[in-house]
Amino acid sequence: MPQIRTVAGTRDLFAADYATGSRVLVEAAQQARLRGYSGIVTPIFEYTEVFSRAVGEGTDVVDKEMYTFEDRGGRSLTLRPEATASVLRAYFEGGMNQGPQPVRLYYRGPMFRAERPQAGRYRQFFQHGVEAIGESAPGLDAEVIELAWSGLQSLGLEGVRLQVNSIGDAACRPAYRSLLQDHYRPHLGEMCEDCRRRFDINPLRLLDCKKPTCAPLQAGAPNPVDHLCEDCASHHRSLKEALVALDIPFTENPRLVRGLDYYTRTAFEFWHDDLKGSQNALGGGGRYDGLAQVLGFEATPGVGFSMGVDRIVLALQRSGLSAAPPGAAVAILPAAEGAAVQAMRLASDLRLSGHVTVVDHGSRSLKSRMRQAQKMGAAVVVILGETELSAGAAAVRDMAGGGQEEVQLGAVAQSVSAILERGAA
Ligand code: AMP
């Protein structure tokens, strides 16, 4: 029988991948909490229309990449490809629209898209993100960008480049869309199949097609920022002034459009130099003042971002900033009748002092358990043998220094702490 394996595009995360990812999430949550954001968990699957309405027909995500299935009651459900639509649904369903505004929320969790798997592109990937809902002021756009920026900075990641653009709103985008269509219409025959479809439904996406048939046609295409109405232009100016005031370097990228349809005005992405091609985006976001209505709720502005944790981990690893999984500092080896219980009590004491402690419950020889403790990287080994226990004591061994001494059980924690402190000095 062939060995059972993970599904293509999914993977197990453990050891350094897990430790580095955890670090990213801890920093992200800390930055979000410091700015008054509180956590939200939404379901991993939702009724399909949450995403088909929100993400928009004519986008790759809805057309080709959703994991959609019928449940036993014949309802169409979809594994979430992103979280913004779910968070906004929860904002209304949970009555958060009735309280003080804006509502600041952060989330983390797996997302699912049936994309062609490659390094940095998976079918199940992890995102963390924030949404600030119920306020349209440009200061809030600056706040979420600053939050994402600080999260990346706190990890020590260098080479992050912020790209910023404005893609207008319901007032100015229709006229811009027609201009864009006028530019591309004579070339319809040369364009890839996806772009021919986008031409009618989602022409802004024509600006970021990477295919050799379409990329050259972008030369001379009108830029959204040059066709903003006065309100959008002033919003964009205020955002840029705020970023300058906050010392956040950015590049104006007139070709940056978001893959998802409901974005208005601000669009941004964080790129990383070490990640190449279409996988160079660590995350991105923008304003989505049109989304609530698309979902059938009252018009409500919002802005947010989502960061790809898998890609941030990849960038950290390429920069030599991997986190190590926590090794045990102390291993306790019970080696006498009745020593296991004593070992567990001792382990509790040591953990109270903050030392990562494991008890080796195995029945192999003491020698082989010592080797195992060494391989695990334990700095101290505590042996509870017959002789020691009968004297109410334990043998405490300093693995780096090589010394071993007999210590009364009540003084083991103190002795271990002294060895660990010496090691850390
Ligand atoms: P998006 O919702 O498409 O703007 O994605 C936000 C971020 O999630 C991207 O910048 C990536 O870092 C990450 N991301 C999106 N799709 C994938 C994927 N298939 N695999 C890994 N990361 C992804």
Boltz pocket constraint, residues with backbone or C-beta under 6 A from the ligand:
constraints:
  - pocket:
      binder: B
      contacts: [[A, 81], [A, 82], [A, 113], [A, 115], [A, 120], [A, 121], [A, 122], [A, 123], [A, 124], [A, 125], [A, 126], [A, 127], [A, 259], [A, 270], [A, 281], [A, 282], [A, 283], [A, 284], [A, 285], [A, 306], [A, 307], [A, 308], [A, 309], [A, 310], [A, 311]]
      max_distance: 6.0
